[in-house]
């Protein structure tokens, strides 16, 4: 089935507008999470391949791509958006097979990628400079300029969405990009490269080098010609990337982990809240940086929410991605073992409910039963550490002060939500919670292409999405013209 979905090579790198075999001639096996079999082989890019890709991007900035004005850049992105929709069915199947997420979720990711391209295509010529009042005989302006060659190191859980919010914004600002997708899931990243070719994107504006993080990823992060690094992934890898960036004095955008709380007060609309409470924790089998793994519930409503969430959990089904159930498998055997190791730490917690794995889920697949735990120990390891799996904890609190204390008790700060009908409380709690995004009486706002996204604390720094991403992929030049 996989070969019927491919209209691009998988065992090559995209460099200077052409598909090139990796210099090492080595390959990496992509594993199907649903059954443990080999999907296909991809290129194993090396330091030399990365150097060639960066050189290609530098040439593009000096020639064809660098000469395009903002409107022209936007037109390329809009053309790519239309092609994403053209290949929507193939892209969705590829993402589902590669990542293990249900087909309906993968389809939404395709739509979101197209939306990012459309948004940044339209925004490309709408980034204005500034004028600064200064001394009477000066005219002072600020110009937004591109950074140069930007590096994009993305994870396996949402390849299309992260490409959309990162690559699209960088190209819109006139940068040339080098993308290193994850070695565990990168088929739609390679497909994106072919879409860029079909849209006529100038050679070298986008280069893609698959490979291991310790090889291609390290070579890209430490390359002296890189002007900015955008990374989404683990805290441990982010530390190495930031150290490499520091050697070359370049900036980084880091979107890392989370332990995102949803805070439910006694006056919340429970019927509306519960679907959000559950889905935010189990979407993509919990393998989401912004997953809501902590549900904080006021004591007066605690048993009610536990009962309603438990009922929802008992209906959850886990099976092969292509069957489009509530959850698919997790990405790998290693990830499955990590999640199971956390479960071993939960022997002192009460299991309120769990879903079930269907009979079509083979033992060779990487399946995890979603589980809902109860605890009043908000410092428990499962309440403090990012698990990256379908595990949620319900934690009681007494009042607003304690809710904020518990919500802010972890080292992360990516997303939070507040469920209450009290307007004053909504804003008090939203302002007091340490998070880059706070939603009131919802969670995630349907993805929110326009909404700046990023973390505080060890959830990272910098912002993606919306116009903030464009500012992050540009630099301000001040020009002071003496007119006296």
SULDABEL-V637657 format. One record per pair of residues at least 24 apart in sequence whose C-alpha atoms are under 8 Angstrom apart, sorted by the first residue. I is the first residue (numbers start at 1). J is the second residue. Records with the same first field share a line. If there is no record, write none. Layout:
I = J / J
This chain:
2 = 39 / 40 / 94
5 = 90 / 93 / 94
6 = 90
7 = 191
8 = 190 / 191 / 194
9 = 190
10 = 40 / 41 / 42 / 43 / 187 / 190
11 = 41 / 42 / 43 / 44
12 = 42 / 43
13 = 43 / 45 / 49 / 207 / 208 / 209 / 210
14 = 53 / 193 / 206 / 207 / 208 / 209
15 = 52 / 53 / 56 / 204 / 206 / 207 / 208 / 209
16 = 53 / 56 / 57 / 203 / 204 / 205 / 206 / 207
17 = 197 / 202 / 203 / 204 / 206 / 207
18 = 203
22 = 46 / 49
23 = 48 / 49
28 = 183 / 211
30 = 98 / 183 / 184 / 185
31 = 98 / 184 / 332
32 = 97 / 98 / 99 / 100 / 365
33 = 97 / 98 / 99 / 100 / 329 / 330 / 331 / 332 / 365 / 366
34 = 97 / 100 / 319 / 320 / 321 / 328 / 329 / 361 / 362 / 364 / 365 / 366 / 367
35 = 320 / 361 / 362 / 363 / 364 / 365 / 366
36 = 364 / 365 / 366
39 = 98
42 = 210
43 = 209 / 210 / 211
44 = 210 / 211 / 212
45 = 209 / 210 / 211 / 212 / 215 / 216
46 = 211 / 215 / 216 / 219
47 = 215 / 216 / 219 / 220
49 = 209 / 216
50 = 209 / 216 / 219 / 220
51 = 219 / 220 / 223
53 = 178 / 204 / 207 / 208 / 209
54 = 149 / 178 / 207 / 225 / 226
56 = 203 / 204 / 205 / 207
57 = 149 / 176 / 177 / 178 / 204 / 205 / 206 / 207
58 = 148 / 149 / 176 / 204
59 = 204
60 = 176 / 202 / 203 / 204 / 205
61 = 148 / 175 / 176 / 205
64 = 202 / 203
65 = 174 / 176 / 202 / 203 / 204 / 205
66 = 174 / 175
68 = 174
70 = 124 / 125 / 172 / 173 / 174
71 = 124 / 125
73 = 121 / 124 / 171 / 172 / 174
74 = 120 / 121 / 122 / 123 / 124 / 125 / 172
75 = 121
76 = 121 / 199 / 200 / 201
77 = 117 / 118 / 120 / 121 / 168 / 172
78 = 117 / 118 / 121 / 122
79 = 199
80 = 114 / 117 / 195 / 196 / 199
81 = 113 / 114 / 115 / 116 / 117 / 118
82 = 114
83 = 195 / 199
84 = 110 / 113 / 114 / 195
85 = 110 / 111 / 114
91 = 188 / 191
93 = 322
94 = 187 / 188
95 = 187 / 188
96 = 321 / 322
97 = 321 / 322
98 = 184 / 185 / 186 / 187
99 = 156 / 157 / 184 / 185 / 330 / 331
100 = 320 / 321 / 328 / 329 / 330 / 331
101 = 284 / 285 / 321 / 327 / 328 / 329
102 = 284 / 320 / 321 / 322 / 323 / 324 / 325 / 326 / 327 / 328
103 = 321 / 322 / 323 / 324
104 = 324
105 = 284
109 = 158 / 160 / 161
110 = 160 / 161
112 = 160 / 161 / 164 / 447 / 449
113 = 160 / 161 / 163 / 164 / 165
114 = 164
115 = 449
116 = 164 / 165 / 168 / 449
117 = 164 / 168
119 = 449 / 450
120 = 168 / 169 / 172
121 = 168 / 172
123 = 172 / 467
124 = 172 / 173
127 = 470
137 = 482 / 483 / 484
138 = 480 / 481 / 482 / 483 / 484
139 = 480 / 481 / 482 / 483
140 = 478 / 479 / 480 / 481
141 = 478 / 479 / 480
142 = 476 / 477 / 478 / 479
143 = 476 / 477 / 478 / 479
144 = 471 / 474 / 475 / 476 / 477
145 = 173 / 474 / 475 / 476 / 477
146 = 173 / 174 / 175 / 473 / 474 / 475
147 = 175 / 227 / 228 / 473 / 474 / 475
148 = 174 / 175 / 176 / 226 / 227 / 228
149 = 175 / 176 / 177 / 178 / 225 / 226 / 227 / 228
150 = 175 / 176 / 177 / 178 / 226 / 227 / 228 / 229 / 230
151 = 177 / 178 / 179 / 180 / 220 / 221 / 226 / 227 / 228 / 229 / 230
152 = 177 / 178 / 179 / 180 / 229 / 230 / 231
153 = 179 / 180 / 181 / 182 / 217 / 229 / 230 / 231 / 232
154 = 179 / 180 / 181 / 182 / 231 / 232 / 233
155 = 181 / 182 / 185 / 232 / 233
156 = 181 / 182 / 183 / 184 / 185 / 186 / 331
157 = 185 / 284 / 287 / 288 / 331
159 = 185 / 186 / 188 / 189
160 = 188 / 189
163 = 189
165 = 449 / 464 / 465 / 469
166 = 230 / 464 / 465 / 469
169 = 465 / 469 / 470 / 473
170 = 470 / 473
171 = 205
172 = 470
173 = 470 / 473 / 474
175 = 205 / 473
176 = 204 / 205 / 206
177 = 204 / 205 / 206 / 207
178 = 206 / 207 / 208 / 209
179 = 206 / 207 / 208 / 209 / 210
180 = 208 / 209 / 210 / 211 / 216 / 217 / 220
181 = 208 / 209 / 210 / 211
182 = 210 / 211 / 212 / 213
183 = 210 / 211 / 212 / 213
184 = 331
186 = 210
221 = 245
222 = 247 / 248
224 = 248
226 = 250
227 = 251
228 = 252 / 253 / 473
229 = 253
230 = 254
231 = 255
232 = 256
233 = 257
235 = 458 / 459
252 = 462
253 = 460 / 461 / 462 / 463 / 472
254 = 454 / 459 / 460 / 461 / 462
255 = 454 / 455 / 459 / 460 / 461 / 462
256 = 289 / 455 / 458 / 459 / 460
257 = 289 / 290 / 386 / 412 / 414 / 458 / 459 / 460
258 = 289 / 290 / 291 / 386 / 412 / 413 / 414 / 415 / 459
259 = 290 / 291 / 292 / 293 / 294 / 383 / 384 / 385 / 386 / 410 / 412 / 413 / 414
260 = 290 / 291 / 292 / 293 / 294 / 412 / 413 / 414 / 415 / 416
261 = 292 / 293 / 294 / 295 / 296 / 407 / 415 / 416 / 417
262 = 292 / 294 / 295 / 296 / 416 / 417 / 418 / 419
263 = 295 / 296 / 297 / 403 / 407 / 416 / 417 / 418 / 419
264 = 295 / 296 / 297 / 298 / 418 / 419 / 420
265 = 297 / 298 / 301 / 418 / 419 / 420
266 = 297 / 298 / 299 / 300 / 301 / 420
267 = 420 / 421 / 422
268 = 419 / 420 / 421
269 = 419 / 420 / 421
270 = 305
273 = 419 / 441 / 442
274 = 305 / 308 / 309
275 = 312
276 = 442 / 443
277 = 309
278 = 309 / 312 / 313
280 = 443
281 = 390 / 391 / 392
282 = 327 / 370 / 389 / 390 / 391
283 = 326 / 327 / 390
284 = 327 / 328 / 330
285 = 327 / 328 / 329 / 330 / 368 / 370 / 389 / 390
286 = 388 / 389 / 390 / 391
287 = 330 / 388 / 389 / 390
288 = 388
289 = 388 / 414
290 = 414 / 415
292 = 392 / 415 / 416
293 = 383 / 391 / 392 / 393
294 = 383 / 392 / 393 / 394 / 395
295 = 392 / 393 / 394 / 395
296 = 394 / 395 / 396 / 397 / 403 / 407
297 = 394 / 395 / 396 / 397
298 = 396 / 397 / 398 / 399 / 403
299 = 396 / 397 / 398
302 = 396
306 = 352 / 394
310 = 352 / 353 / 354 / 372
311 = 353
313 = 353 / 354 / 355 / 370 / 371 / 372
314 = 353 / 354 / 355 / 356
315 = 355 / 356
316 = 354 / 355 / 356 / 370
317 = 355 / 356 / 357 / 358
318 = 355 / 356 / 357 / 358 / 361 / 367 / 368 / 369
319 = 357 / 358 / 359 / 360 / 361 / 367
320 = 360 / 361
328 = 367
329 = 365 / 366 / 367 / 368
330 = 366 / 367 / 368 / 389
331 = 366
332 = 366
333 = 366
336 = 366 / 367 / 368
338 = 387
339 = 387 / 388 / 389
342 = 382 / 387
345 = 381 / 382
346 = 382
349 = 373 / 374 / 375
350 = 374 / 375
378 = 406 / 409
379 = 409
384 = 409 / 410 / 411
385 = 410
400 = 429
404 = 429 / 432 / 433
407 = 433 / 434
408 = 433 / 434
411 = 457 / 458 / 459
412 = 455 / 456 / 457 / 458 / 459
413 = 455 / 456 / 457 / 458 / 459
414 = 454 / 455 / 456 / 459
415 = 439 / 455
416 = 443
417 = 441 / 442 / 443
418 = 442
